[in-house]
Amino acid sequence: MRTYDVSPLFRSSVGFDRLFDLLHQAERVEASTAWPPYNIEKAAEDRYRITMAVAGFTPDEIDLVQHDTTLLVSGRSTGPEGERQYLHRGIASRSFRQTFNLAEHVTVLGASLENGLLTVDLRREVPEALKPRRIAIGGAQGTVGQDNAPARIAEAEPGETQEPGARSAEGARTSDSARGRGQPEAA
């Protein structure tokens, strides 16, 4: 987390109090959403895992609710506080509320609590209608006269030779230069 010192700006500004209040509020909100700490992992191509450190909470004290593309994880400690006398308290047991914005078509598969770590498994299931599909390119044979199709030149029968300037079956005369390119010459 980056911390910005904006106190020098307070001295030389008038009328920007609301802006600075918003900046300080944003810092406080960022600090409060950092607890409990969590990891988001990509377990496979379409599977994800959220792991939260929730030491001291039991499964009955944690709620997971998915609504559309939002996953809400909240915890409320109901442990007996009056029975223990702490000399140092480093493990927080305060209530928390963490919201995760999920992508479309992501569903929660399940959750488990083991060794103080809450693990939430997620899977992205894109419907077949929305998946990309490969489209085969069908090739149609070109016809004579198209720019991209070679012109057909009449083949001579075996034993017959075709003289330059002779008429082909299509009625076109081929010249030496046109024959090299495969283009008919008009009669």
C-alpha positions in Angstrom: 0.0 0.0 0.0 1.4 3.4 -0.9 1.0 6.3 1.4 0.9 9.8 0.2 1.7 12.8 2.3 -0.7 15.6 1.2 -0.1 17.9 4.2 1.9 20.4 2.2 -1.1 20.9 0.0 -3.3 21.8 2.9 -1.2 24.9 3.5 -1.6 26.4 0.1 -5.1 25.4 -0.9 -8.5 26.9 -0.2 -11.7 25.2 -0.9 -10.2 21.7 -1.5 -11.1 20.4 2.0 -13.7 17.9 0.6 -11.1 16.5 -1.9 -8.6 15.9 0.9 -11.2 14.3 3.1 -12.1 11.9 0.3 -8.4 11.0 -0.1 -8.1 10.3 3.6 -11.3 8.3 3.6 -10.0 6.2 0.7 -6.9 5.4 2.7 -8.9 4.2 5.7 -11.2 2.1 3.5 -8.3 0.4 1.8 -6.8 -0.4 5.2 -10.0 -1.8 6.5 -10.6 -4.0 3.5 -7.2 -5.6 3.9 -8.4 -7.7 6.8 -8.6 -10.6 6.8 -5.8 -11.2 4.4 -6.6 -13.4 1.4 -5.1 -14.9 -1.8 -6.8 -15.4 -5.1 -5.3 -18.3 -7.2 -5.9 -19.7 -10.6 -6.0 -23.4 -10.0 -6.7 -24.5 -13.6 -7.8 -23.0 -16.9 -11.4 -22.5 -15.6 -11.0 -23.0 -11.8 -10.1 -20.4 -9.2 -9.5 -20.5 -5.4 -9.9 -17.8 -2.7 -8.0 -18.5 0.5 -8.7 -16.3 3.5 -6.8 -16.3 6.8 -9.6 -16.5 9.4 -7.8 -17.9 12.5 -10.1 -18.2 15.5 -13.3 -18.5 13.5 -15.5 -21.7 13.4 -17.5 -22.7 10.3 -20.7 -21.6 12.1 -19.3 -18.1 12.5 -18.6 -17.6 8.7 -21.2 -16.9 6.0 -20.7 -17.2 2.3 -23.4 -15.7 0.0 -23.2 -15.6 -3.8 -25.6 -13.2 -5.6 -25.2 -12.9 -9.3 -21.5 -11.8 -9.8 -20.9 -10.9 -6.1 -19.5 -13.2 -3.4 -19.9 -11.9 0.1 -17.8 -13.6 2.9 -18.6 -12.4 6.4 -17.6 -13.5 9.8 -18.8 -12.7 13.3 -16.9 -14.0 16.3 -19.2 -15.3 19.0 -16.5 -16.8 21.3 -16.6 -16.2 25.0 -14.5 -13.0 25.5 -15.1 -12.7 29.3 -13.4 -16.0 30.1 -9.9 -15.2 28.9 -7.5 -12.6 30.2 -5.0 -11.6 27.5 -1.5 -10.3 28.2 -1.0 -9.7 24.5 -3.6 -10.1 21.8 -2.2 -10.5 18.3 -4.9 -12.7 16.8 -7.7 -10.5 15.8 -11.2 -11.9 16.3 -13.2 -8.9 15.1 -16.1 -9.3 12.7 -15.3 -8.9 9.0 -17.1 -8.5 5.7 -15.3 -9.1 2.4 -16.9 -8.7 -1.0 -15.5 -10.2 -4.2 -16.7 -9.3 -7.6 -16.8 -12.4 -9.8 -16.7 -12.5 -13.6 -19.8 -13.7 -15.4 -20.6 -17.4 -15.3 -18.4 -18.0 -12.2 -20.0 -20.3 -9.6 -18.9 -21.4 -6.1 -18.2 -25.1 -6.0 -17.7 -25.3 -2.3 -15.8 -24.0 0.8 -13.8 -25.6 3.6 -12.2 -24.3 6.8 -8.9 -26.0 7.7 -6.1 -24.8 10.0 -7.5 -21.3 10.2 -7.7 -21.0 6.4 -11.0 -20.6 4.6 -10.8 -22.0 1.1 -13.5 -21.2 -1.5 -13.3 -23.1 -4.8 -14.8 -21.4 -7.9 -15.4 -22.5 -11.5 -16.1 -20.6 -14.6 -18.8 -22.3 -16.7 -19.3 -20.5 -20.0 -22.5 -21.7 -21.8 -21.9 -23.4 -25.2 -23.7 -20.6 -27.0 -21.2 -18.0 -25.7 -18.0 -20.1 -26.3 -16.0 -19.2 -29.3 -16.3 -21.7 -32.1 -14.0 -22.3 -35.1 -15.6 -21.7 -38.5 -14.3 -23.8 -41.4 -13.6 -21.9 -44.6 -15.2 -23.6 -47.5 -13.5 -23.1 -50.9 -15.5 -22.9 -54.1 -13.7 -23.6 -57.4 -13.2 -20.4 -59.4 -14.8 -20.0 -62.8 -13.3 -18.8 -66.0 -13.2 -15.1 -66.2 -12.8 -14.4 -62.5 -9.7 -12.4 -61.6 -8.5 -15.0 -59.2 -9.1 -18.1 -61.4 -6.7 -19.2 -64.1 -8.2 -19.3 -67.6 -8.8 -22.7 -69.2 -6.8 -23.3 -72.4 -8.0 -26.2 -74.5 -5.8 -29.2 -74.2 -4.7 -30.8 -77.5 -5.6 -34.4 -78.1 -2.8 -36.8 -77.9 -0.9 -36.9 -81.1 -2.3 -33.4 -82.1 -0.3 -30.3 -81.6 -1.8 -26.9 -81.2 -0.2 -24.2 -83.4 0.2 -20.7 -82.1 -2.7 -18.6 -83.4 -5.0 -21.7 -83.7 -8.5 -21.5 -82.3 -9.2 -23.2 -79.0 -12.5 -24.9 -78.1 -13.6 -21.7 -76.5 -13.1 -19.7 -79.7 -10.2 -17.7 -78.4 -6.9 -17.4 -80.1 -3.8 -17.7 -77.9 -0.7 -15.7 -78.6 2.8 -16.6 -77.5 2.8 -13.9 -74.8 -0.7 -14.7 -73.6 0.1 -18.4 -73.5 3.0 -17.8 -71.1 0.6 -16.1 -68.7 -2.3 -18.4 -69.2 -4.6 -15.6 -70.4 -6.8 -15.9 -73.6 -6.6 -13.3 -76.3 -9.8 -12.2 -77.9 -10.4 -13.2 -81.5 
